[in-house]
Amino acid sequence: MTADTSPKLTPVSEPEHTPGPSLLPRPARIFVAGHRGLVGSAVARRLEADGHEVLTRGRDQLDLRDAARTEAFLRDVRPDAVVLAAAKVGGIMANSTYPVQFLEDNLRIQLSVVAGAHSADVPRLLFLGSSCIYPKLADQPIREDSLLTGALEPTNEAYAIAKIAGITQVNAYRSQYGRSYISAMPTNLYGPGDNFDLATSHVLPALIRRFHEAREADAAQVTLWGTGTPRREFLHVDDVAAACALLLNRYDEPGPVNIGCGEDLPISELASIVREVTAYQGEITWDTTKPDGTPRKLLDVTRLTELGFKPAVELRDGIAATYEWWLNQH
């Protein structure tokens, strides 16, 4: 018998002071596009825990880049809402190496799902983007109205432009057709279901794997990219999922709403936490010839906080649980 390594979801109740009726029926039938990914899997768990019926399709069943098939599927199942968490994602190396795919795949998915939802008369849709939509040198913490006020970070510009197009598409359906479609921009995410491939992963799972393998090999040092000085904000996927459920129920405004914890830390400090969690005893060195990326990326989460959202997972605890999950999987 194999051990149960699926993540255990801690129920997150809706804030008692949140006013107004829910924008979703209870229970609702909700299509989660991208349910096998980091965010989509967490959102599916959250919505099921809240008593909703979650509809899913894998890529082998439905390629979301195919507009005609996606529209036909949505017309057939007629969900009450769609959560668009499907995307081609990756870290600095993957974004720099494959900008065409990061631009075109994401544009095709977004155009297909949002247009298909409208055609199928789906009442609610939540489009999930990324904090990389904001200018590289935006004032900190980054407010939602910073969008399109400056140049983007070059290393993930193609991906960011695709996500900005998704926000614009959602706003266009709101203004032209009166659709109750919304956009949310999560900060850097981590948790069960993350990608630990060193060639395509984001910084936190990459650090976990690097330090684990260095400990297993008894390596004297681990060399990391950049200077370690950029600051980043991290949020556990179960907290993101709780925020998404809250937004689906309560939020209906144009433009993006940020999802984050409102706190950040230097990459060097993050690396030290991961080293401690993985019990690696060697040195950390920095390859300053490699890019740092955006100097700082902290989101202003005032809008979300005013809805009653508060993260439940502490960073070190979340990293430890994610490391345990990865060990059980691999």
Secondary structure, DSSP 8 states (H G I E B T S, - for coil): -----S---------TT--S--SS-SS-EEEEETTTSHHHHHHHHHHHHTT-EEE---TTT--TT-HHHHHHHHHHH--SEEEE-------HHHHHH-HHHHHHHHHHHHHHHHHHHHHTT-SEEEEE--GGGS-TT--SSB-GGGTTSS---GGGHHHHHHHHHHHHHHHHHHHHH--EEEEEEE-EEESTT----TTT--HHHHHHHHHHHHHHTT-SEEEEES-S--EE-EEEHHHHHHHHHHHHHH---SSEEEES-S--EEHHHHHHHHHHHHT--SEEEEETTS----SEE-B--HHHHHTT------HHHHHHHHHHHHHHH-
